[in-house]
Amino acid sequence: MVNIEIELLYIIFSIVLNFILFKNNNIVAKKLNLYDVPDSKRKLHKYGTPLNGGIFYFFNLLVIFIFDIFFNNLALTNFLGIENESEAVIVLFILFLILLIGIIDDKVSLKPLTKSLLSLIIFSMFLFIRPEYQINFFRFETFNFVVDILKLSLTFTVLSFLILQIALNMYDGIDLQSATYYSVILVYLLILNENHNFLIFCILTLINLSFFIINNYQKKTFLGDNGVYIFSFVLSILIIQTYKNNYGSFFVENIFIILFLPVVDMIRMFFIRLLKNKNPLKPDRRHMHHILLKKYGLIKTNILLITPLIFSVILLNFANMHTIIVIILNFIFYLSLLNIIKK
């Protein structure tokens, strides 16, 4: 049974919590000494900026879990398959480890191989504990067929978590970009899922992202690696849940569509760097968003980057367009963007 009063309490408390957190943004960053310092090369902002995106979101998750454990009998988080307090604590611990890797990376810039190996270990721990999140099959809308990958499910799922983490980390390059992208994906996922608790969880996450977007636009805070890592992990979980719970309406193609721009641009940058004998994981300012930013400014660039995803969601949900057509349209749009940045 849906308890409207408790859900309203969650929402009101989430708004108050995020207001307090972002109001004390500089205090938190100062306590942790966690700033993104400009270097006149790749980081061109004027002042040291707090990297509190992931930390504040983790506080949101922590409060949700604590309230759910002690006052709500795990009624909200049960959509994650959590059945008792010990399972809730384990999931929180995994989230904390992911956040911790991000914080360390923000502080000392871990080597790509080091942070990838640490992430793989944590993802493997999570999937051993929660094997229901392993992807066991590929379900395609095109030609209506299913491919069983049961023997490779753990390996594939762990690599999927890591690839999304890397792709979203490379995609996080300018203000507003990542948070608006995550928000649109969450809206799409909550439209597809009939589970009411899934809806509430997404709304609470969107509240946090809304506060972050406002502060990020004002250049008061950045996501940081800690933010990208924890959001990529949560998005991975929500996408897998949506994939498993919507057998006839959410396919491999749908996942490719919502992750299209970060993944395809990651692949493009990998090949460009390899052809120039550079480390494919070493950051630079040659991403599409950096070039578009120079040409069109912050707002127009973000509109250009988020438009294909918004239209894809509309075409899939309201126009019932076949996924393969939407993928083709995304490729056309992407090639158009490439043509723009080459001029």
N, C-alpha and C positions, 0 to 999 in steps of 0.2 A: 504494500500500500504506500502511495506517495504521501509523504509528510510535508505539506506546503510550508508550515511554520519553520521546520528545521532547514528546509532549502533556502527560505528567505534569510534565515539566520546566517547560513553559509555565505550567501551573496553579500549581505550587509557587512559581515565581518571581513570578507575578502576585500571589499572596497576600503574599509577603515584600515585594515592591515597594510594594504598597498599605499594608501595615502601616507601613513606613518613611515613606512620603509623609504619611500622616495623622498619624503620630506627630510629624512636623515641620511640621504644619499652620501653626502661628503663625509659625514661622521663615520659611517661604516667603512668607506674607502680608506679613510685616514687610519682607522683602527687596524685594518688589514694591510695597509700600505699597498693597495691594489689600484694602480692607475695605468692608463695607456698613455705613455709619454711620447710626444712628437719627436721625430728624428730627422725631419726635413728631407727624407728620402721616400719611404713608403707610407709613413704616418704623418700626414700633413696638417692635422688639426693644430690649433694655436696653443692650447693648454693641456696639461695632464688631466685626463678624464677618467672618472671612476668606472671600474669594470664590474658592476654589481648585478648585471642582468640575470645570470644563473643563480647567484646567491639569493636574490630576492624571490626568484621563482621557487627555489628550494624551500625557503621559509613558508611560502604559500602551501607547498606540498606537505611540509612538516605539520603545519596547523591543521590541514585537512585530515591527515592520517591520525593525528592525536585526538582531534575532536571525534572522528569516526570510531576510534577504538574505545574511548572512555564514555562517550555520550550518545553514540548513534548505532552501537552494536554492529559496526562495519557495514552499515546499510548502503553507504555511498560507494565505497571502494570495492564492494563485492563484484562490480562489473569487471574488475581486473582479475577475477578468480580468487581473490583473497578470502579465506574462510575463517581464519583465526588471527589472534594478536601476533603470534610468532611469525606468521607469513607476512603480515603487514610490516613488522620490524625488519624482516629480511629485505623486502622491497625497498624500504626507506634506506637501509644500509647500502644497497646497490646504488641507489640514486646519489647518496652522499659520496661514495667512492668515485663515481663519474664526475660529480661536481669538483671533488678534490683534485683529480687529474687536470681538470680545466683551470683551476686556481693556480696549481703549480706551473702549468704551461704558461699562464698569463704572467707569472712572476719571473720565471727563469728561461722561458722559451725552450721547452723540451725538444729533442731531436725528433723528426717525424717517425723514425722507426721505433723509438722508445715509447712515445705516446700511443702509437698504433698497437704495439705489443701489450701495453698495459690495458688499453681499451679491449683488446681481444680477450684477455684473461677475464676481465669483469663481465663482458658479454657472455662468455662461456659459462661463468659461474651462474649468471642469471638464468640461462637456458637449461642448465642442468637442474636447477632448483625449480624452474617453471617450464617444463618441457612442452606444455600446451602452446607456447609461443613459437615453437619451431615450425617453420614452413615445410609442410610435407608434400605439397603438390603445386604445380603451376596450372592455373585455370585460365584459359584464353577464351575471349569472346569470339575472336576471329577463327573461323572454321569450327568453333564449338568443340574444343578438345581439351583434355586434361593430361598432364604429364606427372607421373609419380616420381618423387625424388627422396623417398623415405630414407634410404641409406646415406644420402648426402644432406639430409635436412639440417642437422646441427651445424655442419660446416658452412652450408649456404646461408643459413640465417645469421650466424656470427659475422660472416663477411658482409652480409647486407647491412647489418647494424653499423659496421665499420665504414663501408662505402658511403652510406648516408651521412655519417659524421664528417667524413672528409669533404664530401660534396658541399654540405651546408657550411662547413668552415671556410671553404674557398669562396662560397657565394656571399659570405658575410663581409662586405667591403665598404659599404657606405651607409650613412644614416637612414633609418626607416626600412631599409631593404629586407632584412631578415624577419623582423617582427611583423611586417605587413604580409609577407609570404606565409609565415606560420599561421597567421590569423585566418587567411583565406582557406588554407588547408583544413584548419579546425572547423570552420563553418561548413565546408564540404563534407567532412566526416560526420559531423553531428546531424546533417540533413539525411545522410544515408542510414544512420543507426537508429533503431527504434528503442534501444535501451535508454530508459529515462535517466539513469545514473551517469551513463556516458555523456548525455546532454549536459547535465549539471557540471560534471568535471570539465568539459570543454568550455562552458560559460565561465567558470572560475579561472581557467587558464587565460581566457580572452580578457577578463578583467585585469589580470596582471599585465598582459601584453598591451592593453590600452594605456595603462599608466606608464609603461616603458616607452611606448611610441611618443607620448607627449614629452617626456623627459629627454628622449633620444633626439627628437626634433629640435629641442632647445639646447642640444649638445651638453647635457648635464650628465649623461651616462651612456655607456656602451654595453653590449651583451658580453663581450669578451669571449675567450675560448670556453670559460666555465658556463656561459649562457648557451653557446652553440652546442656544447656536448650534452648538457642535460635536456635541452629542448629536442635535439635530434634523437635521443634515446626515447623520450616520451612519445614523440611523433612516430617512431618505429613501432612502439607497442600499440598505439592507437590504430595505425595503418594495418598492422597484422590482425588486430581484433576485427576491424572492419572487413578485411579480406575473408576471414573465417566465418563471420556472422552474416555475410551477405552473398550467399553462394550464387544467386542468379543475377546480381546487379553490380558486382564489384570484381573486376578481373585484373590480370597482370597488366593489361593495357591501361586500365584506370590508374594503377600505381605509377606506371611510366609517365602518364600524362601529368600527374600532380608533381612529380619530381623532375619533369622534363628539363627545365632550364638549368638548375644546378648541376644535374648529372651530365647533360650534354656539354655544357660549358666546361665542366671539370675534365671531361675526356678531351675536348679541344685544347685546353691549356696543357694537359699532360703531353700531348703529341708535339705541341709547339716547343715546350721546354726540352723534351727529349731530342728533337731535331736540332736544337741549339746546344746539345750536350750539357744541359742543366738538370739539377735535381727537380723532378716533376712535382715534388711536394714543397719546394721552397717558394714562399710567397713573393709576389711582386705586384706591380700596379699596371699590369697589362690585361687584366680581366675586362670583360665587356662592360661591366658597370663602371669601372674607372674611366674608360674611354668615353662612354656616354655621358658621364658626369661632367667631363670637360666641355663637351659639346652643348649639352642641354640644361645643365644645372640639376639640383637635387630633386625637385618635385617632378619635373618632366621625365627624368631618368627613372624614378620609381614607378611612374605611371606606365612608361614603356615596358618595364620589367614585369609588373604585376598584371597588366592587361591580358596577356595570353592565358594565364591561369584562371582569371575571373571569367573570361569568355568560355574557356574549356568547361568550367563548372556549370555555367548556364547551358551550354550546348548538350552536356551529358545529362543534366537533371531535368531541364525544362523543355528542351527540344528533342530529347531522346535520340540524339545523333549517335551513330555507330562510333566506337572508340577509334577504329583505324582511320576514319575521316578526320577526327579531332587531332590525332597524332600527325597526320599529313599537314593539317593547318598549322600546327605548332612548328613543324619543320620549315614551312614557308615563312612564318613569322620570324623564326630564328635566323634563317638565311637573309631575310631583309635587314635584320639588326646587324648581321655580319657585314652586309654591303654598306650600311651606314658607317660603321666604325672603320672601314677600310678607306673611306673617302677623306 
